[in-house]
Amino acid sequence: MPEEFTGQTTRRGLMAGAAAAGALAALPVSAGQDGTLYEIEIRDFRFNPERLEVKPGDRIRWTNRDRAPHNATGDDRSWKTNNMRRKESEEVTVTAAMDGGYFCSIHPQMKASLVVVSA
């Protein structure tokens, strides 16, 4: 019987739900003359979403939902947010140089990426 009719939660169903939740998190919060604003939530020592496609001039707001402090730092260290305590946010305007990976310099195992596409 197909999984949607069994009434049971399957691993495939859980993975599909998790993927859908990640996709929703990547939706823009607002758009205007100053570019689109995207939200990245830091929770459970992860950036959500872990991959985000943006354009130069867009803005990204990271919000820390963990008890531990976090930041976002470009892999090449050319950009970095301030450290954020719980419930604090930091916002940056995207530049072409931000294309690639980033991490939390306090917790280097936390990794994510920005894909900067031309406008």
C-alpha positions as CSV (number, residue, x, y, z in Angstrom):
1,M,0.0,0.0,0.0
2,P,1.4,3.5,-0.8
3,E,2.8,5.3,2.2
4,E,0.1,8.1,2.1
5,F,-2.6,5.4,2.8
6,T,-0.9,3.5,5.6
7,G,-1.4,6.1,8.3
8,Q,2.3,5.5,9.3
9,T,5.1,8.0,9.1
10,T,7.9,6.7,6.9
11,R,11.5,7.8,6.5
12,R,10.7,9.0,3.0
13,G,7.7,11.0,4.3
14,L,9.9,12.6,7.0
15,M,12.6,13.5,4.5
16,A,10.0,15.1,2.1
17,G,8.6,17.1,5.0
18,A,12.0,18.3,6.1
19,A,12.8,19.3,2.5
20,A,9.6,21.2,2.3
21,A,10.2,23.0,5.6
22,G,13.7,24.0,4.4
23,A,12.3,25.3,1.1
24,L,9.8,27.4,3.0
25,A,12.5,28.9,5.2
26,A,14.2,30.2,2.1
27,L,11.3,32.3,0.9
28,P,11.9,36.0,0.9
29,V,10.5,38.0,3.8
30,S,10.1,41.3,1.8
31,A,11.1,42.8,-1.5
32,G,11.6,46.5,-2.3
33,Q,14.0,49.0,-3.8
34,D,16.7,47.9,-1.3
35,G,16.6,44.3,-2.7
36,T,14.9,41.3,-1.2
37,L,15.2,40.5,2.5
38,Y,15.9,36.8,3.3
39,E,15.8,35.3,6.8
40,I,18.2,32.6,8.0
41,E,17.4,31.1,11.4
42,I,20.1,29.6,13.6
43,R,18.7,26.8,15.6
44,D,20.2,23.6,17.0
45,F,23.6,24.6,15.8
46,R,22.5,24.8,12.1
47,F,21.8,27.6,9.6
48,N,18.4,27.2,8.1
49,P,18.3,27.1,5.2
50,E,21.8,25.8,4.7
51,R,21.9,27.0,1.1
52,L,20.4,30.2,-0.2
53,E,20.4,31.8,-3.7
54,V,20.6,35.6,-3.6
55,K,21.5,38.6,-5.8
56,P,23.9,41.5,-5.1
57,G,21.9,44.1,-3.2
58,D,19.6,41.6,-1.5
59,R,19.7,41.5,2.3
60,I,20.1,38.6,4.7
61,R,19.1,38.6,8.3
62,W,20.4,35.9,10.5
63,T,18.5,35.3,13.8
64,N,20.0,33.2,16.6
65,R,17.4,30.9,18.3
66,D,20.1,28.9,20.2
67,R,21.3,29.6,23.8
68,A,24.9,29.7,22.5
69,P,26.3,32.7,20.7
70,H,26.8,32.5,16.9
71,N,27.9,34.5,13.9
72,A,28.2,34.0,10.1
73,T,31.7,34.3,8.6
74,G,32.7,33.9,5.0
75,D,34.9,30.9,4.3
76,D,37.6,33.3,3.0
77,R,36.9,35.6,6.1
78,S,36.2,38.6,3.8
79,W,32.9,39.2,5.6
80,K,31.5,38.5,9.1
81,T,28.5,39.3,11.2
82,N,28.8,40.4,14.8
83,N,28.3,37.7,17.4
84,M,24.7,37.2,18.2
85,R,23.3,36.1,21.5
86,R,19.9,34.3,21.7
87,K,17.1,36.3,20.0
88,E,19.6,38.7,18.4
89,S,19.8,39.3,14.7
90,E,22.4,40.6,12.3
91,E,21.6,41.9,8.8
92,V,24.0,42.3,5.8
93,T,23.6,43.5,2.2
94,V,24.8,40.8,-0.3
95,T,27.8,41.5,-2.5
96,A,29.1,39.3,-5.3
97,A,32.1,38.5,-3.2
98,M,29.9,36.7,-0.7
99,D,29.4,33.8,-3.1
100,G,30.4,30.5,-1.5
101,G,30.5,28.9,1.9
102,Y,30.2,30.4,5.3
103,F,30.4,29.1,8.9
104,C,30.1,30.2,12.5
105,S,33.6,31.1,13.7
106,I,32.6,30.2,17.3
107,H,31.3,26.7,16.2
108,P,33.2,25.9,12.9
109,Q,31.2,22.7,12.4
110,M,28.2,24.9,11.5
111,K,28.4,25.4,7.7
112,A,26.2,26.8,5.0
113,S,26.5,28.5,1.6
114,L,25.3,31.5,-0.4
115,V,24.9,31.3,-4.2
116,V,25.1,34.8,-5.5
117,V,23.6,35.1,-9.0
118,S,23.8,38.1,-11.2
119,A,20.8,40.4,-11.2
